[in-house]
Amino acid sequence: MTGFLAIAVIVVLAVVLLRASFTKVPREANWTVERLGRFNRVLTPGFHFIVPVVERIGARLDMRETALDMPPQRAMTRDNAAVEAGAVLGYRIVDAVKATYEVADLQSALIQLVGTHMRDVTATRTIAELATDRAAVNAALLQGVEPAADALGVQVSRLELKGIMLPD
């Protein structure tokens, strides 16, 4: 009886470990694998084998395009008018390793990056240019943000100003 119980426990333990060894990554995701706490590899969509106890899933990243609403930023225009403008950023993660390990909080970093560039672009234009030439302003914003976003493993697809307001 004791031998049967020991074999049953070993079989159940083996089944549990085998079940924990296989994982399925969804079609729109990339997952990072950490071996003993250090980055090891990226799992792309499909079935994968991981070594239980030694390896674990780190970050589970959605690789689809995401829209990020930027809070309004105060800035001065070239003609010394104080304005407040928000923006919408469309991005998608293209490098799971950079997006996970190169920055602590990706969305916060993107908000800070876009806010800085919004203030820079706003400072080089008059209030009339901001109101009438949105395409040029959006292109200048996108051109300034793209290189820095690439370093974070992110591809920016669109960046558009929204709601330019004159504060009271």
GROMACS elastic network, one bead per residue, 0.5 to 0.9 nm:
[ bonds ]
;  ai    aj funct       b0    kb
    1     4     6  0.51678   500
    1     5     6  0.63070   500
    1     6     6  0.87426   500
    2     5     6  0.51295   500
    2     6     6  0.62281   500
    2     7     6  0.86983   500
    3     6     6  0.51398   500
    3     7     6  0.62342   500
    3     8     6  0.85974   500
    4     7     6  0.51774   500
    4     8     6  0.61192   500
    4     9     6  0.86700   500
    5     8     6  0.50337   500
    5     9     6  0.61924   500
    5    10     6  0.86390   500
    6     9     6  0.51800   500
    6    10     6  0.62322   500
    6    11     6  0.86445   500
    7    10     6  0.50805   500
    7    11     6  0.60957   500
    7    12     6  0.85865   500
    8    11     6  0.51189   500
    8    12     6  0.61268   500
    8    13     6  0.85017   500
    9    12     6  0.51621   500
    9    13     6  0.60283   500
    9    14     6  0.84946   500
   10    13     6  0.50660   500
   10    14     6  0.60273   500
   10    15     6  0.85969   500
   11    14     6  0.50467   500
   11    15     6  0.61790   500
   11    16     6  0.86291   500
   12    15     6  0.51355   500
   12    16     6  0.61913   500
   12    17     6  0.86538   500
   13    16     6  0.51192   500
   13    17     6  0.61615   500
   13    18     6  0.85085   500
   14    17     6  0.51713   500
   14    18     6  0.60105   500
   14    19     6  0.84847   500
   15    18     6  0.50660   500
   15    19     6  0.60201   500
   15    20     6  0.85584   500
   16    19     6  0.51052   500
   16    20     6  0.61904   500
   16    21     6  0.86565   500
   17    20     6  0.50461   500
   17    21     6  0.61647   500
   17    51     6  0.89003   500
   17    52     6  0.66672   500
   18    21     6  0.50569   500
   18    22     6  0.70005   500
   18    52     6  0.83998   500
   19    22     6  0.59300   500
   19    23     6  0.83702   500
   20    23     6  0.73406   500
   20    49     6  0.88674   500
   20    50     6  0.79754   500
   20    51     6  0.83591   500
   20    52     6  0.64003   500
   21    48     6  0.81603   500
   21    49     6  0.54076   500
   21    51     6  0.57409   500
   21    52     6  0.56826   500
   22    47     6  0.69012   500
   22    48     6  0.56707   500
   22    50     6  0.62839   500
   22    51     6  0.86962   500
   23    46     6  0.82888   500
   23    47     6  0.57322   500
   23    48     6  0.53732   500
   23    49     6  0.64086   500
   23    50     6  0.74695   500
   24    45     6  0.72835   500
   24    46     6  0.54957   500
   24    48     6  0.62934   500
   24    49     6  0.89514   500
   25    28     6  0.83343   500
   25    29     6  0.64954   500
   25    30     6  0.69738   500
   25    31     6  0.71827   500
   25    43     6  0.70911   500
   25    44     6  0.65823   500
   25    46     6  0.52226   500
   25    47     6  0.64056   500
   25    48     6  0.77078   500
   25    60     6  0.89431   500
   26    29     6  0.55196   500
   26    30     6  0.79515   500
   26    44     6  0.83477   500
   26    45     6  0.53628   500
   26    46     6  0.67192   500
   27    30     6  0.84369   500
   27    44     6  0.81098   500
   27    46     6  0.71538   500
   28    44     6  0.89084   500
   28    45     6  0.70801   500
   28    61     6  0.85816   500
   28    62     6  0.60250   500
   28    63     6  0.55717   500
   28    64     6  0.61890   500
   29    43     6  0.86373   500
   29    44     6  0.69193   500
   29    45     6  0.63262   500
   29    60     6  0.69129   500
   29    61     6  0.55071   500
   29    63     6  0.52939   500
   29    64     6  0.77914   500
   30    42     6  0.66342   500
   30    43     6  0.56249   500
   30    45     6  0.65421   500
   30    59     6  0.82716   500
   30    60     6  0.62232   500
   30    61     6  0.53232   500
   30    62     6  0.66938   500
   30    63     6  0.67965   500
   30    96     6  0.67088   500
   31    41     6  0.85966   500
   31    42     6  0.56852   500
   31    43     6  0.50342   500
   31    44     6  0.67883   500
   31    45     6  0.86080   500
   31    57     6  0.67125   500
   31    58     6  0.68386   500
   31    59     6  0.55824   500
   31    61     6  0.59440   500
   31    62     6  0.87302   500
   31    96     6  0.75606   500
   32    39     6  0.71792   500
   32    40     6  0.75489   500
   32    41     6  0.59402   500
   32    43     6  0.60291   500
   32    44     6  0.89251   500
   32    56     6  0.85724   500
   32    57     6  0.59134   500
   32    58     6  0.50800   500
   32    59     6  0.53496   500
   32    60     6  0.67817   500
   32    61     6  0.82699   500
   32    96     6  0.73132   500
   32    97     6  0.73470   500
   32   100     6  0.83531   500
   33    38     6  0.83221   500
   33    39     6  0.61182   500
   33    40     6  0.55614   500
   33    41     6  0.53414   500
   33    42     6  0.60344   500
   33    43     6  0.71036   500
   33    50     6  0.81835   500
   33    55     6  0.66138   500
   33    56     6  0.57196   500
   33    58     6  0.53781   500
   33    59     6  0.77625   500
   34    37     6  0.53334   500
   34    40     6  0.51516   500
   34    41     6  0.72396   500
   34    54     6  0.84439   500
   34    55     6  0.55614   500
   34    56     6  0.54330   500
   34    57     6  0.62533   500
   34    58     6  0.58820   500
   35    38     6  0.53537   500
   35    39     6  0.63467   500
   35    40     6  0.57493   500
   35    41     6  0.87823   500
   35    51     6  0.86764   500
   35    53     6  0.89869   500
   35    54     6  0.57505   500
   35    56     6  0.65593   500
   35    57     6  0.89138   500
   36    39     6  0.85234   500
   36    53     6  0.84658   500
   36    54     6  0.56236   500
   36    55     6  0.61728   500
   36    56     6  0.80371   500
   37    40     6  0.89243   500
   37    54     6  0.87388   500
   37    55     6  0.79377   500
   37    56     6  0.81548   500
   37    58     6  0.88244   500
   39    42     6  0.86026   500
   39    58     6  0.81356   500
   39    97     6  0.84599   500
   39   101     6  0.86754   500
   40    55     6  0.85869   500
   41    97     6  0.85564   500
   42    96     6  0.73293   500
   42    97     6  0.75006   500
   43    46     6  0.80986   500
   43    47     6  0.88187   500
   43    48     6  0.72717   500
   44    47     6  0.86994   500
   44    48     6  0.86978   500
   45    48     6  0.87792   500
   50    54     6  0.84540   500
   50    55     6  0.61948   500
   50    56     6  0.74020   500
   50    57     6  0.85995   500
   51    54     6  0.57524   500
   51    55     6  0.53422   500
   51    56     6  0.78986   500
   52    55     6  0.57998   500
   52    56     6  0.72067   500
   53    56     6  0.71907   500
   57    60     6  0.75893   500
   58   100     6  0.89130   500
   59    96     6  0.84994   500
   59   100     6  0.68116   500
   60    96     6  0.89864   500
   61    93     6  0.79573   500
   61    96     6  0.69510   500
   61    99     6  0.87092   500
   61   100     6  0.83951   500
   62    65     6  0.83543   500
   62    66     6  0.87853   500
   62    92     6  0.83272   500
   62    93     6  0.75287   500
   63    66     6  0.85652   500
   63    92     6  0.59648   500
   63    93     6  0.53151   500
   63    94     6  0.69333   500
   63    96     6  0.84334   500
   64    91     6  0.84271   500
   64    92     6  0.57743   500
   64    93     6  0.73820   500
   65    90     6  0.66088   500
   65    91     6  0.54024   500
   65    93     6  0.76540   500
   65   157     6  0.83737   500
   66    89     6  0.81070   500
   66    90     6  0.57001   500
   66    91     6  0.54349   500
   66    92     6  0.59643   500
   66    93     6  0.88054   500
   67    88     6  0.67266   500
   67    89     6  0.56127   500
   67    91     6  0.65257   500
   67    92     6  0.87589   500
   68    87     6  0.85192   500
   68    88     6  0.58059   500
   68    89     6  0.50547   500
   68    90     6  0.63616   500
   68    91     6  0.78928   500
   68   107     6  0.78433   500
   68   110     6  0.87233   500
   68   111     6  0.82006   500
   69    86     6  0.78060   500
   69    87     6  0.63137   500
   69    89     6  0.64414   500
   69    90     6  0.88913   500
   69   111     6  0.84929   500
   70    73     6  0.83339   500
   70    86     6  0.56054   500
   70    87     6  0.50506   500
   70    88     6  0.58006   500
   70    89     6  0.72285   500
   70   111     6  0.61276   500
   70   114     6  0.78269   500
   70   115     6  0.76668   500
   71    85     6  0.81108   500
   71    86     6  0.54676   500
   71    87     6  0.72447   500
   71   111     6  0.80353   500
   71   115     6  0.83791   500
   72    84     6  0.58997   500
   72    87     6  0.73220   500
   72   115     6  0.84318   500
   72   162     6  0.88805   500
   72   163     6  0.85377   500
   72   164     6  0.87733   500
   73    83     6  0.81633   500
   73    84     6  0.53180   500
   73    85     6  0.54060   500
   73    86     6  0.61201   500
   73    87     6  0.88884   500
   73   115     6  0.64025   500
   73   116     6  0.88614   500
   73   118     6  0.76017   500
   73   119     6  0.73555   500
   74    82     6  0.69829   500
   74    83     6  0.57361   500
   74    85     6  0.67390   500
   74   119     6  0.74133   500
   74   167     6  0.86876   500
   75    81     6  0.82992   500
   75    82     6  0.57863   500
   75    83     6  0.55126   500
   75    84     6  0.62788   500
   75    85     6  0.81038   500
   75   118     6  0.80869   500
   75   119     6  0.53282   500
   75   120     6  0.83617   500
   75   122     6  0.65811   500
   75   123     6  0.69557   500
   76    79     6  0.78929   500
   76    80     6  0.55927   500
   76    81     6  0.55207   500
   76    83     6  0.61722   500
   76    84     6  0.86872   500
   76   119     6  0.75122   500
   76   122     6  0.67180   500
   76   123     6  0.55696   500
   77    80     6  0.51543   500
   77    81     6  0.52978   500
   77    82     6  0.64898   500
   77    83     6  0.72182   500
   77   119     6  0.86328   500
   77   121     6  0.86768   500
   77   122     6  0.53677   500
   77   124     6  0.65705   500
   77   125     6  0.57503   500
   77   126     6  0.53579   500
   77   127     6  0.62267   500
   77   130     6  0.87241   500
   78    81     6  0.74633   500
   78   122     6  0.74775   500
   78   123     6  0.51109   500
   78   124     6  0.53738   500
   78   125     6  0.51675   500
   78   127     6  0.77392   500
   79   123     6  0.85325   500
   79   125     6  0.77074   500
   79   126     6  0.53754   500
   79   127     6  0.70970   500
   80   123     6  0.84865   500
   80   126     6  0.81356   500
   80   127     6  0.87760   500
   81   126     6  0.80045   500
   81   127     6  0.69173   500
   81   166     6  0.78533   500
   82   127     6  0.89731   500
   82   165     6  0.88154   500
   82   166     6  0.63771   500
   82   167     6  0.67838   500
   83   122     6  0.85563   500
   83   127     6  0.81316   500
   83   164     6  0.66399   500
   83   165     6  0.55940   500
   83   167     6  0.61535   500
   84   163     6  0.79982   500
   84   164     6  0.57355   500
   84   165     6  0.51211   500
   84   166     6  0.62268   500
   84   167     6  0.66691   500
   85   118     6  0.82243   500
   85   161     6  0.67729   500
   85   162     6  0.63409   500
   85   163     6  0.56291   500
   85   165     6  0.62418   500
   85   166     6  0.88456   500
   86   115     6  0.86136   500
   86   118     6  0.86398   500
   86   160     6  0.86107   500
   86   161     6  0.58801   500
   86   162     6  0.52249   500
   86   163     6  0.61597   500
   86   164     6  0.71171   500
   87   114     6  0.82940   500
   87   115     6  0.86820   500
   87   118     6  0.84579   500
   87   159     6  0.68566   500
   87   160     6  0.54133   500
   87   162     6  0.50509   500
   87   163     6  0.79383   500
   88   158     6  0.78919   500
   88   159     6  0.56934   500
   88   160     6  0.54146   500
   88   161     6  0.65694   500
   88   162     6  0.71179   500
   89   110     6  0.86701   500
   89   111     6  0.88055   500
   89   114     6  0.81903   500
   89   156     6  0.73655   500
   89   157     6  0.78882   500
   89   158     6  0.58997   500
   89   160     6  0.67406   500
   89   161     6  0.89772   500
   90   155     6  0.87042   500
   90   156     6  0.59747   500
   90   157     6  0.54353   500
   90   159     6  0.62251   500
   90   160     6  0.87872   500
   91   154     6  0.65639   500
   91   155     6  0.55853   500
   91   157     6  0.54707   500
   91   158     6  0.70834   500
   91   159     6  0.87066   500
   92   153     6  0.87443   500
   92   154     6  0.57202   500
   92   155     6  0.54657   500
   92   156     6  0.66546   500
   92   157     6  0.76755   500
   93    96     6  0.66341   500
   93    99     6  0.69157   500
   93   152     6  0.86439   500
   93   153     6  0.59564   500
   93   155     6  0.62307   500
   93   156     6  0.88059   500
   94    98     6  0.88535   500
   94    99     6  0.82536   500
   94   150     6  0.87136   500
   94   153     6  0.55882   500
   94   154     6  0.55427   500
   94   155     6  0.63477   500
   95    98     6  0.56270   500
   95    99     6  0.62193   500
   95   100     6  0.86395   500
   95   150     6  0.88675   500
   95   152     6  0.79950   500
   95   154     6  0.68132   500
   95   155     6  0.89929   500
   96    99     6  0.51363   500
   96   100     6  0.60022   500
   96   101     6  0.83951   500
   96   153     6  0.67281   500
   96   154     6  0.88409   500
   97   100     6  0.52687   500
   97   101     6  0.58067   500
   97   102     6  0.74536   500
   97   153     6  0.74999   500
   98   101     6  0.53849   500
   98   103     6  0.73169   500
   98   151     6  0.73708   500
   98   152     6  0.54793   500
   98   154     6  0.84108   500
   99   102     6  0.60739   500
   99   103     6  0.63885   500
   99   104     6  0.86489   500
   99   105     6  0.87848   500
   99   106     6  0.66075   500
   99   151     6  0.87446   500
   99   152     6  0.53815   500
   99   153     6  0.50345   500
   99   154     6  0.69911   500
  100   103     6  0.63809   500
  100   104     6  0.73086   500
  100   105     6  0.83889   500
  100   106     6  0.78231   500
  100   152     6  0.86291   500
  100   153     6  0.86282   500
  101   104     6  0.70693   500
  102   106     6  0.89713   500
  102   151     6  0.83175   500
  102   152     6  0.64555   500
  102   153     6  0.84449   500
  103   106     6  0.59843   500
  103   109     6  0.75071   500
  103   152     6  0.68850   500
  104   108     6  0.87566   500
  104   109     6  0.82449   500
  105   108     6  0.55068   500
  105   109     6  0.61920   500
  105   110     6  0.87560   500
  106   109     6  0.51152   500
  106   110     6  0.61982   500
  106   111     6  0.86862   500
  106   152     6  0.77494   500
  107   110     6  0.50802   500
  107   111     6  0.61937   500
  107   112     6  0.86789   500
  108   111     6  0.50786   500
  108   112     6  0.62484   500
  108   113     6  0.85603   500
  109   112     6  0.51794   500
  109   113     6  0.60639   500
  109   114     6  0.86176   500
  109   152     6  0.88597   500
  110   114     6  0.60486   500
  110   115     6  0.83668   500
  110   145     6  0.89082   500
  110   149     6  0.74441   500
  110   152     6  0.89203   500
  111   114     6  0.53335   500
  111   115     6  0.59925   500
  111   116     6  0.85952   500
  112   115     6  0.50985   500
  112   116     6  0.61733   500
  112   117     6  0.87059   500
  113   116     6  0.53465   500
  113   117     6  0.64121   500
  113   118     6  0.86566   500
  113   145     6  0.69519   500
  113   148     6  0.78000   500
  113   149     6  0.82166   500
  114   117     6  0.51400   500
  114   118     6  0.59583   500
  114   119     6  0.86382   500
  114   141     6  0.78026   500
  114   142     6  0.89464   500
  114   144     6  0.87401   500
  114   145     6  0.65106   500
  114   159     6  0.86628   500
  115   118     6  0.50422   500
  115   119     6  0.63354   500
  115   120     6  0.87152   500
  116   119     6  0.53249   500
  116   120     6  0.63567   500
  116   121     6  0.88001   500
  117   121     6  0.60479   500
  117   122     6  0.83502   500
  117   140     6  0.89284   500
  117   141     6  0.62840   500
  117   142     6  0.89292   500
  117   144     6  0.65470   500
  117   145     6  0.68561   500
  118   121     6  0.52693   500
  118   122     6  0.59536   500
  118   123     6  0.85022   500
  118   141     6  0.65357   500
  118   161     6  0.84283   500
  119   122     6  0.51108   500
  119   123     6  0.60966   500
  119   124     6  0.89014   500
  120   123     6  0.52575   500
  120   124     6  0.67434   500
  120   141     6  0.88236   500
  121   124     6  0.54241   500
  121   125     6  0.68534   500
  121   137     6  0.71242   500
  121   140     6  0.69621   500
  121   141     6  0.66484   500
  121   144     6  0.88298   500
  122   125     6  0.54906   500
  122   126     6  0.76793   500
  122   127     6  0.84213   500
  122   130     6  0.73801   500
  122   137     6  0.81911   500
  123   126     6  0.77618   500
  125   128     6  0.80641   500
  125   129     6  0.59624   500
  125   130     6  0.65385   500
  125   137     6  0.86158   500
  126   129     6  0.52156   500
  126   130     6  0.63808   500
  126   131     6  0.87675   500
  127   130     6  0.51516   500
  127   131     6  0.62878   500
  127   132     6  0.87351   500
  128   131     6  0.51560   500
  128   132     6  0.60982   500
  128   133     6  0.81878   500
  129   132     6  0.52833   500
  129   133     6  0.54055   500
  129   134     6  0.78075   500
  129   137     6  0.82897   500
  130   133     6  0.58702   500
  130   134     6  0.61840   500
  130   136     6  0.88778   500
  130   137     6  0.68006   500
  130   164     6  0.79509   500
  131   134     6  0.66092   500
  131   164     6  0.75129   500
  132   135     6  0.87431   500
  133   136     6  0.56638   500
  133   137     6  0.64809   500
  133   138     6  0.87962   500
  134   137     6  0.50225   500
  134   138     6  0.59464   500
  134   139     6  0.84298   500
  134   160     6  0.81722   500
  134   161     6  0.75013   500
  135   138     6  0.51692   500
  135   139     6  0.60794   500
  135   140     6  0.86024   500
  135   160     6  0.84748   500
  136   139     6  0.50306   500
  136   140     6  0.61205   500
  136   141     6  0.85778   500
  137   140     6  0.51460   500
  137   141     6  0.62050   500
  137   142     6  0.86352   500
  137   160     6  0.83117   500
  137   161     6  0.79094   500
  138   141     6  0.50449   500
  138   142     6  0.61022   500
  138   143     6  0.85362   500
  138   158     6  0.83530   500
  138   159     6  0.61939   500
  138   160     6  0.52557   500
  138   161     6  0.64948   500
  139   142     6  0.50906   500
  139   143     6  0.60439   500
  139   144     6  0.86052   500
  139   158     6  0.89328   500
  139   159     6  0.80020   500
  139   160     6  0.84640   500
  140   143     6  0.51099   500
  140   144     6  0.62354   500
  140   145     6  0.86876   500
  141   144     6  0.52647   500
  141   145     6  0.62035   500
  141   146     6  0.86233   500
  141   159     6  0.68680   500
  141   160     6  0.79374   500
  141   161     6  0.87341   500
  142   145     6  0.52104   500
  142   146     6  0.59397   500
  142   156     6  0.75929   500
  142   157     6  0.84160   500
  142   158     6  0.68925   500
  142   159     6  0.57687   500
  142   160     6  0.82438   500
  143   146     6  0.56324   500
  143   147     6  0.76297   500
  144   147     6  0.68561   500
  144   148     6  0.77468   500
  145   148     6  0.56237   500
  145   149     6  0.60749   500
  145   150     6  0.86891   500
  145   156     6  0.78594   500
  145   159     6  0.87576   500
  146   149     6  0.51026   500
  146   150     6  0.61130   500
  146   151     6  0.88760   500
  146   154     6  0.84843   500
  146   155     6  0.71282   500
  146   156     6  0.61037   500
  146   157     6  0.89029   500
  147   150     6  0.51625   500
  147   151     6  0.67219   500
  148   151     6  0.53270   500
  148   152     6  0.69148   500
  148   154     6  0.88735   500
  149   152     6  0.51058   500
  149   153     6  0.66107   500
  149   154     6  0.52555   500
  149   155     6  0.65280   500
  149   156     6  0.69907   500
  150   153     6  0.51238   500
  150   154     6  0.52281   500
  150   155     6  0.60845   500
  150   156     6  0.81823   500
  151   154     6  0.73847   500
  152   155     6  0.87977   500
  156   159     6  0.74514   500
  161   164     6  0.75645   500
